[in-house]
Amino acid sequence: MAFQELDLLQKHPEWLVTLQAYWDAHTSRKKEVADFDGWIGRLTAIPAIPTETLSGIHGKLIAFGYLKFELTPKDTTLRYQLTPIGRSAVTGESPLEAGAEAELAMSA
């Protein structure tokens, strides 16, 4: 992970807490749902993060490339997924490894 990404997360530890919450939801859902597509519904409450700041945190994580989102066509709700950089911030693996695994999962 590049110095700039690490510096941002050190300056904003609540961002890393939010990424970790999405990663925990992702790994939990992956174990529970056989055909899990990797997308998580928007987390509206994260312990230790004031609810009123979550919207801004989501925006910053998207803007800096840690998190991506999609609007579901069925019910117009937002779903989120860690990008390779976001996943790297949480797991410590390189963004290239995280991206390659995500590509393999999408093609399966």
N, C-alpha and C positions, 0 to 999 in steps of 0.2 A: 504494500500500500504506500502511496506517495506521501511525502512529508506534509503537503497541504491538507490531505484528507485526515491524517492523524492529528494535525494541529486543530482543525475544525472540531473534531470530536472531543479533544481535550478541553477546548474552550466551551463546549456545549455538552456536558455529560448527559443531559436529559435526552439528547439525540440518540446516544448509544443505548440508553435504557429503552427508548422507543423501538429502535432496531432490534434489540434483544427480545422485546415482547413479540414482535412480528416473527422473529426466527423461532421462538418457543412455540407460538401458535402454528407455524408452518410444520415444524417437526412433529408436533403432537397430532395434527390433522393428517399428516402423511402416514403415520402409524395406524390411524383409525379408519381412513377412507381409501379403499383399494384404487379407485380411479381419480385420486386427488390431482387437480390441475395446477397446484402451486399458488393459487390466489387465495388471499385471506380477506374477509370482509373488514371494513374499517374498524379499528379498535377505538372505542369511545371512552375507555377508562383503562389507565395503566397505573398500578400502584407507584407512589412516590412522584407522580407527575400531575400537577394541577390540571384538572379537566379543561379549564378555560385556555390553557396554553397548547393543548394538543393540536388544534387546527393549524396554528402557526408552525409547530414542529413538523407536522406532515408537509406543509408547504416548503419548508427549508430542506427537508430530506429529499423531496422531489427535485427541488431546484439545484441541489448540489449532487444529484445523481446517485443517492443511496437507496432510494425507494422509487418504484414506478407504480402507476395506477392505471386502471381501466374502468370504464363505465359499462356495467353489464347491460346488454340489450333487453333482457327480459323485464327487469324491474327498476332500471336506472339507479342502481346503488353502486357505490364505489368499492372496488376491490384493489388490494395492494399486494406487492411482491418485492422482496429485496432484489436490488440489482447485484451484479457480481461484486461491485465495490462495497455495497452495503453488507452483503454476505461476508465478504472478506473482513470487514470491520468487526463482525461478531465472531466469526469462526477462526480467524487468523490465517486461513488459507489464502493463496494468491488470487487476485481477481480473475486471472486467466483460468485457473483451475475451477473456480466457481462458475464462470461463464461457460466453460466446456461442459460441465455436468448439467447445467441448465439446458444447454442446447440438446444434449443427449436425451434428457427427460422429455423435451418438447417433441422430439422426433419419434419417440417410442409409441 
